[in-house]
């Protein structure tokens, strides 16, 4: 991604309150369920939560794996496994798939569960769910519960407060608001979060962001855009040329036949968020060195 693209930052007041709440509640939880969007796992790890988590067992959930490249997602799962972390792949909207999370929690806390069993009673396991906005945390919890006990939505910032819910297996889950970090020190990470819907459109320069997305998708595979919009992309085409071709192909026109760039920009971003372009992964494990910069090491890198 070019270095001259605009900076992105979004840290509303409720996120500050959420971090304070998490700092208080984490003292009474046994494990962390860290929900990551499988399309951008690295970018979904909040470095500001590092001290907060401490040595609590973490189960990384590569969620929305139905939207990402399966082989790349498997590589991420293997990466986490190699550094000794618990990691599972799932699509939290599918019925029953969240059972994997319950099994992972029981595995991570098997020693505590066994000790409690030897004392003659069943352990009550408490886990905190963390993740960036729109990562699918609440949907996952509803799947675990079997009913809709939390508020869900396909946009950033739906969950604003803490929500404790119990599931039949004796596990208590604390849902938390999606949190980012006050300042992004990696603009590529910020853009990936914007693409997957973790940052509200209202604070974004959508036309510029759409050009950055076009540039990134061409680097991954220009056939993504060619197939979706039935256009041709030449080697000399800049992102603005591709946006213009998409506007023409979709009939996004203003009066006097002028192109409606804003409508085209919103359409491109929404098509990506809604998985209308196919299974796309923005990040590979081979990208880690490129994505890692000073003060941007996620929890699993620090623990390695």
Secondary structure as GFF3:
##gff-version 3
##sequence-region A 1 304
A	DSSP	alpha_helix	13	25	.	.	.	ID=ss1
A	DSSP	three_ten_helix	26	28	.	.	.	ID=ss2
A	DSSP	beta_strand	31	37	.	.	.	ID=ss3
A	DSSP	three_ten_helix	47	49	.	.	.	ID=ss4
A	DSSP	alpha_helix	50	53	.	.	.	ID=ss5
A	DSSP	beta_strand	57	63	.	.	.	ID=ss6
A	DSSP	three_ten_helix	65	67	.	.	.	ID=ss7
A	DSSP	alpha_helix	70	82	.	.	.	ID=ss8
A	DSSP	beta_strand	86	89	.	.	.	ID=ss9
A	DSSP	alpha_helix	99	108	.	.	.	ID=ss10
A	DSSP	alpha_helix	110	118	.	.	.	ID=ss11
A	DSSP	beta_strand	125	131	.	.	.	ID=ss12
A	DSSP	alpha_helix	137	145	.	.	.	ID=ss13
A	DSSP	beta_strand	163	167	.	.	.	ID=ss14
A	DSSP	beta_strand	171	175	.	.	.	ID=ss15
A	DSSP	alpha_helix	187	195	.	.	.	ID=ss16
A	DSSP	three_ten_helix	201	203	.	.	.	ID=ss17
A	DSSP	alpha_helix	206	221	.	.	.	ID=ss18
A	DSSP	alpha_helix	223	229	.	.	.	ID=ss19
A	DSSP	alpha_helix	239	250	.	.	.	ID=ss20
A	DSSP	three_ten_helix	255	257	.	.	.	ID=ss21
A	DSSP	alpha_helix	261	273	.	.	.	ID=ss22
A	DSSP	three_ten_helix	285	287	.	.	.	ID=ss23
A	DSSP	alpha_helix	288	291	.	.	.	ID=ss24
A	DSSP	alpha_helix	299	303	.	.	.	ID=ss25
###
